[in-house]
Amino acid sequence: MPLEEWMALTATSQGQLARHLGITQTAISRYLSGQRIPRPSVMLDIYEVSDGDVSPDDLVLGQTIKGRK
């Protein structure tokens, strides 16, 4: 599931997710806009926080597709 979709379903804000992951809200914004792909360690953290709903594949493939628009 795309990160943006998971965040909407769980009513999680960029700031809340950033604080939980120990990263900046700007980083989350860049992940969502396709400007940046998370480091592998952050991908794992997102996978764990989302209980497996957002996989590393979702993060990489989603950003690749956004970059082609």
C-alpha positions as CSV (number, residue, x, y, z in Angstrom):
1,M,0.0,0.0,0.0
2,P,1.3,3.5,-0.8
3,L,2.6,5.4,2.2
4,E,0.2,8.3,1.5
5,E,-2.8,5.9,1.5
6,W,-1.7,4.3,4.7
7,M,-1.3,7.7,6.4
8,A,-4.8,8.7,5.2
9,L,-6.4,5.4,6.4
10,T,-4.8,5.7,9.8
11,A,-5.2,9.5,10.2
12,T,-1.4,9.8,10.6
13,S,0.1,13.3,9.9
14,Q,3.5,13.8,8.4
15,G,4.6,15.3,11.7
16,Q,3.4,12.3,13.7
17,L,5.1,9.8,11.4
18,A,8.3,11.8,11.4
19,R,8.4,12.0,15.2
20,H,7.7,8.3,15.5
21,L,10.5,7.5,13.0
22,G,13.0,10.0,14.4
23,I,13.3,11.9,11.1
24,T,12.1,15.3,9.9
25,Q,8.7,16.2,8.6
26,T,10.5,17.5,5.5
27,A,11.9,14.0,4.8
28,I,8.4,12.5,5.0
29,S,7.1,15.2,2.6
30,R,9.9,14.4,0.2
31,Y,9.1,10.7,0.3
32,L,5.4,11.5,-0.4
33,S,6.2,13.8,-3.3
34,G,8.7,11.4,-4.9
35,Q,11.7,13.7,-4.4
36,R,13.5,11.2,-2.2
37,I,13.4,7.4,-1.5
38,P,13.9,6.4,2.2
39,R,17.1,4.8,3.3
40,P,16.8,1.0,3.8
41,S,16.7,1.5,7.6
42,V,13.9,4.0,7.3
43,M,12.0,1.7,4.9
44,L,12.2,-1.1,7.6
45,D,10.9,1.3,10.2
46,I,8.0,2.4,8.0
47,Y,7.2,-1.3,7.4
48,E,7.2,-2.0,11.1
49,V,5.2,1.1,12.0
50,S,2.6,0.2,9.4
51,D,2.4,-3.4,10.6
52,G,3.5,-4.5,7.2
53,D,1.0,-2.5,5.2
54,V,3.6,-0.3,3.6
55,S,6.5,-2.5,2.2
56,P,9.9,-1.4,1.0
57,D,8.6,-2.3,-2.5
58,D,5.7,0.1,-2.1
59,L,8.1,2.9,-1.1
60,V,10.6,2.2,-4.0
61,L,8.1,1.5,-6.7
62,G,5.8,4.3,-5.7
63,Q,8.5,6.8,-5.9
64,T,9.8,5.5,-9.2
65,I,6.3,5.8,-10.7
66,K,5.8,9.3,-9.3
67,G,9.2,10.3,-10.8
68,R,8.0,9.3,-14.3
69,K,4.9,11.6,-14.2
